[in-house]
Amino acid sequence: MTWILLLHISLALVFTIRILLRDDFSPPARLAWFTVIAIVPCFGSAIYFLFGEIDLGRHADQTHKEIFQNIRSEAENFMGDPDGISELIDPVFHPGFSYASSINGFYPVDGNRADLMADAEETRERLVADIDAASDHVHVLYYIWLADNTGTAVAEALIRAAQRGVTCRAMADGLGSRLLLKSDLWQRMKEAGVTLAIALPLDRPIHTILTSRLDLRNHRKITVIDGRITYCGSRNSADPEFLIKAKYAPWVDIMLRFEGPVVAQNQLLFASDWMQATGEDLSAFELISEPVKNGFPAQVMGDGPTERRGATPQLFSTLIACAQKELTLSTPYFVPDATVLEALCAAAHRGVRVELIFPKVNDSWIVAAASRSYYRKLLEAGCRIQEFNGGLLHAKTLTIDGKVSLIGSSNLDLRSFDLNYENNILLQDVDTTATIYQRQQNYVSRSTPVALSQVRAWPRHLRIWHNVIATIGPVL
């Protein structure tokens, strides 16, 4: 028993010192790890070893730095001009666009156009038609790519394109698309001439565990066609029936088809991932900047574990602070840090109409419990909360004052904040924002409002459960 006690104390002491040395930890995250390690030191220490460090390793960090240095030196003209913020953006929203620009160096570029896809069927049809019309190149990157109707249709379109001489590059995440990577469909693409790559592969799990962590993933959804068309939104290459989690279906997503100079920025973001995975040079990528007449300003924002910590929550909180009248947000996973939570409450307190739309039934019991721990604080501040009933609402949208929208892959949770590579487009346009807002109101019409009286009536055991999960959220 003595050696067990010594082991208990030694492990707790070693990992406690390590956590205290972590300057990048927030106090709640540090406290969560202290709690777990103190209660179950052996198990807690093992979990910390596997999942406590948010780091892809020095080589990955250095490679990422060199790639973006190369992009900035070779493609500066496509990244936008700092003066574009003052020239193109309403002064009220300067802080939001300025902060977004500080993350990757992408600035607002004018002359863009966007079409909001009606549903999953239209997304698939338009995407396949665009690939079939491609004459030079097609680049796709998905976190989850399934061999279902949608995934197969996209793969077969790439096969047809490659066979007629179009350069096709396809990348899928090593964990999210693991079933596709083992399938005949992936092999068929390779045999047809599609150049394939795996983002964050899991072929060396022991090495990954020792040098990084298994759950750092590429959550992006990027499609670029001939440098003139790009798709951005929440939809993976999968049917809304989402067979790997069919009990929560349909998965309700949103996708926009963009044309204009912002396409080149998405191309560069894709290129950064491709270069990291394959070592290919930026010179292999064709960049085009063709403004659309009467278009709007937009910019790309990409985040990930090789970018600075806290970039995504700080962007959201900055945008929230820009709101003057109305802010509507939808996300499937709502586990905000204090920065975002307080920004939402502050906006509601100063009179902004804040409406938050979450799924009523979530595929993650952890997120479901943690999310509801914040309901009372949000409702007491004056925020409105809607719980969507028609499946799993997977759309990640933010609209502000009928002028500005943010759309892409980022959720408002700790995974998107710290662990995943994400891609988003921030835009300023009344018409496009109106179409996204109308879609948000469609979600609201299919939702049940959550009343403060209802939350206050929750039984104590339920409130304790929500708060316990939220407290150890950084560990989970």
BELFEN-V751832 format. One record per residue. N is the residue number from 1. PSI is psi as a letter, one per 40 degrees, with the letter a starting at -180 (* if undefined). NEAR is the number of other C-alpha atoms within 10 Angstrom. Layout:
{{N | PSI | NEAR} {N | PSI | NEAR}}
//
This chain:
{{1 | d | 6} {2 | d | 7} {3 | d | 8} {4 | d | 10} {5 | d | 10} {6 | d | 11} {7 | d | 14} {8 | d | 18} {9 | d | 14} {10 | d | 14} {11 | d | 20} {12 | d | 22} {13 | d | 15} {14 | d | 11} {15 | d | 21} {16 | d | 17} {17 | d | 11} {18 | d | 10} {19 | d | 20} {20 | d | 12} {21 | e | 10} {22 | h | 11} {23 | e | 9} {24 | e | 13} {25 | h | 15} {26 | i | 13} {27 | d | 9} {28 | d | 16} {29 | d | 19} {30 | d | 19} {31 | d | 16} {32 | d | 19} {33 | d | 24} {34 | d | 19} {35 | d | 16} {36 | d | 19} {37 | d | 23} {38 | d | 19} {39 | d | 13} {40 | g | 13} {41 | d | 22} {42 | d | 19} {43 | d | 13} {44 | d | 22} {45 | d | 22} {46 | d | 15} {47 | d | 16} {48 | d | 18} {49 | d | 15} {50 | d | 17} {51 | e | 19} {52 | d | 19} {53 | h | 15} {54 | g | 16} {55 | h | 17} {56 | e | 18} {57 | i | 14} {58 | d | 12} {59 | d | 9} {60 | d | 16} {61 | d | 15} {62 | d | 11} {63 | d | 16} {64 | d | 18} {65 | d | 14} {66 | d | 14} {67 | d | 20} {68 | d | 18} {69 | d | 12} {70 | d | 15} {71 | d | 20} {72 | d | 17} {73 | d | 10} {74 | d | 12} {75 | f | 18} {76 | d | 13} {77 | d | 11} {78 | e | 22} {79 | e | 24} {80 | i | 22} {81 | h | 16} {82 | d | 15} {83 | e | 11} {84 | d | 16} {85 | d | 22} {86 | d | 14} {87 | d | 12} {88 | d | 16} {89 | h | 24} {90 | h | 13} {91 | d | 13} {92 | d | 12} {93 | e | 21} {94 | d | 17} {95 | d | 17} {96 | d | 23} {97 | d | 27} {98 | d | 21} {99 | d | 20} {100 | d | 28} {101 | d | 22} {102 | e | 13} {103 | d | 17} {104 | e | 18} {105 | e | 21} {106 | h | 28} {107 | i | 27} {108 | h | 31} {109 | h | 27} {110 | i | 26} {111 | f | 19} {112 | i | 23} {113 | i | 23} {114 | i | 21} {115 | h | 13} {116 | h | 19} {117 | h | 18} {118 | d | 12} {119 | a | 13} {120 | d | 18} {121 | d | 13} {122 | d | 13} {123 | d | 20} {124 | d | 20} {125 | d | 13} {126 | d | 13} {127 | d | 21} {128 | d | 19} {129 | d | 13} {130 | d | 18} {131 | d | 26} {132 | d | 20} {133 | e | 13} {134 | i | 23} {135 | e | 15} {136 | d | 15} {137 | i | 20} {138 | h | 25} {139 | h | 25} {140 | i | 24} {141 | h | 26} {142 | i | 23} {143 | d | 27} {144 | h | 23} {145 | h | 26} {146 | i | 26} {147 | f | 22} {148 | a | 16} {149 | d | 13} {150 | d | 22} {151 | d | 20} {152 | d | 18} {153 | d | 18} {154 | d | 24} {155 | d | 24} {156 | d | 19} {157 | d | 20} {158 | d | 29} {159 | d | 23} {160 | d | 18} {161 | d | 24} {162 | d | 24} {163 | d | 16} {164 | e | 14} {165 | e | 13} {166 | h | 21} {167 | h | 19} {168 | h | 23} {169 | h | 19} {170 | h | 21} {171 | i | 24} {172 | i | 27} {173 | i | 24} {174 | d | 22} {175 | d | 20} {176 | d | 19} {177 | f | 20} {178 | d | 18} {179 | d | 15} {180 | d | 21} {181 | d | 21} {182 | e | 10} {183 | i | 12} {184 | d | 11} {185 | d | 18} {186 | d | 18} {187 | d | 14} {188 | d | 14} {189 | d | 22} {190 | d | 15} {191 | d | 13} {192 | e | 16} {193 | e | 20} {194 | h | 25} {195 | h | 15} {196 | i | 18} {197 | i | 19} {198 | h | 21} {199 | h | 23} {200 | g | 20} {201 | i | 17} {202 | f | 15} {203 | e | 9} {204 | g | 8} {205 | d | 13} {206 | d | 12} {207 | d | 12} {208 | d | 19} {209 | d | 14} {210 | d | 12} {211 | e | 15} {212 | b | 22} {213 | i | 22} {214 | d | 20} {215 | e | 16} {216 | h | 21} {217 | i | 23} {218 | h | 28} {219 | e | 26} {220 | i | 32} {221 | g | 28} {222 | h | 27} {223 | h | 23} {224 | h | 25} {225 | h | 23} {226 | e | 22} {227 | e | 27} {228 | e | 20} {229 | h | 25} {230 | i | 27} {231 | i | 26} {232 | h | 26} {233 | a | 27} {234 | e | 27} {235 | h | 28} {236 | i | 24} {237 | g | 27} {238 | i | 24} {239 | i | 21} {240 | d | 22} {241 | e | 16} {242 | g | 17} {243 | d | 15} {244 | e | 11} {245 | f | 11} {246 | d | 12} {247 | e | 12} {248 | e | 18} {249 | i | 18} {250 | i | 18} {251 | h | 21} {252 | h | 21} {253 | i | 20} {254 | i | 24} {255 | h | 26} {256 | i | 23} {257 | h | 20} {258 | i | 20} {259 | i | 23} {260 | a | 27} {261 | d | 30} {262 | d | 36} {263 | d | 31} {264 | d | 26} {265 | d | 29} {266 | d | 28} {267 | d | 27} {268 | d | 24} {269 | d | 22} {270 | d | 24} {271 | d | 21} {272 | d | 22} {273 | d | 22} {274 | d | 23} {275 | d | 16} {276 | d | 18} {277 | d | 16} {278 | e | 12} {279 | e | 12} {280 | i | 13} {281 | i | 14} {282 | d | 18} {283 | e | 10} {284 | e | 9} {285 | h | 15} {286 | h | 13} {287 | h | 19} {288 | i | 17} {289 | h | 18} {290 | g | 17} {291 | i | 18} {292 | h | 14} {293 | h | 11} {294 | f | 9} {295 | a | 17} {296 | i | 23} {297 | i | 22} {298 | i | 31} {299 | i | 27} {300 | i | 31} {301 | h | 28} {302 | h | 24} {303 | i | 26} {304 | i | 24} {305 | e | 22} {306 | e | 21} {307 | i | 17} {308 | i | 12} {309 | i | 17} {310 | e | 17} {311 | d | 19} {312 | d | 28} {313 | d | 25} {314 | d | 19} {315 | d | 23} {316 | d | 21} {317 | d | 19} {318 | d | 22} {319 | d | 26} {320 | d | 27} {321 | e | 19} {322 | d | 20} {323 | h | 23} {324 | d | 15} {325 | d | 15} {326 | i | 17} {327 | h | 26} {328 | h | 22} {329 | h | 22} {330 | h | 26} {331 | i | 21} {332 | d | 28} {333 | h | 26} {334 | g | 22} {335 | g | 27} {336 | i | 19} {337 | i | 19} {338 | d | 13} {339 | d | 15} {340 | d | 22} {341 | d | 18} {342 | d | 16} {343 | d | 19} {344 | d | 24} {345 | d | 20} {346 | d | 18} {347 | d | 24} {348 | d | 24} {349 | d | 16} {350 | e | 13} {351 | e | 15} {352 | h | 22} {353 | h | 19} {354 | h | 25} {355 | h | 19} {356 | h | 21} {357 | h | 27} {358 | i | 27} {359 | i | 26} {360 | d | 17} {361 | h | 17} {362 | i | 18} {363 | e | 16} {364 | h | 11} {365 | d | 11} {366 | d | 17} {367 | d | 22} {368 | d | 22} {369 | d | 22} {370 | d | 25} {371 | d | 21} {372 | e | 20} {373 | e | 23} {374 | e | 17} {375 | d | 19} {376 | d | 18} {377 | d | 15} {378 | d | 23} {379 | d | 19} {380 | d | 14} {381 | e | 19} {382 | e | 22} {383 | i | 24} {384 | h | 20} {385 | h | 22} {386 | h | 21} {387 | h | 20} {388 | h | 23} {389 | e | 17} {390 | f | 17} {391 | a | 19} {392 | h | 22} {393 | h | 27} {394 | e | 24} {395 | h | 29} {396 | h | 26} {397 | i | 26} {398 | h | 24} {399 | i | 27} {400 | h | 25} {401 | f | 19} {402 | e | 21} {403 | d | 16} {404 | h | 26} {405 | i | 26} {406 | h | 26} {407 | i | 23} {408 | a | 28} {409 | e | 28} {410 | h | 28} {411 | i | 25} {412 | g | 22} {413 | i | 23} {414 | d | 21} {415 | d | 20} {416 | d | 22} {417 | d | 24} {418 | d | 22} {419 | d | 24} {420 | i | 23} {421 | h | 24} {422 | i | 24} {423 | h | 25} {424 | i | 25} {425 | h | 22} {426 | h | 21} {427 | i | 27} {428 | h | 25} {429 | h | 19} {430 | d | 14} {431 | d | 14} {432 | d | 22} {433 | d | 21} {434 | d | 17} {435 | d | 14} {436 | d | 23} {437 | d | 22} {438 | d | 12} {439 | d | 17} {440 | d | 22} {441 | d | 14} {442 | d | 11} {443 | d | 23} {444 | d | 21} {445 | e | 13} {446 | e | 14} {447 | i | 19} {448 | h | 16} {449 | i | 15} {450 | h | 15} {451 | i | 15} {452 | d | 18} {453 | d | 10} {454 | d | 9} {455 | d | 15} {456 | d | 12} {457 | e | 9} {458 | h | 10} {459 | i | 9} {460 | d | 10} {461 | d | 9} {462 | d | 13} {463 | d | 16} {464 | d | 13} {465 | d | 15} {466 | d | 20} {467 | d | 18} {468 | d | 14} {469 | d | 20} {470 | d | 25} {471 | d | 19} {472 | e | 20} {473 | d | 20} {474 | d | 21} {475 | d | 18} {476 | * | 15}}
//
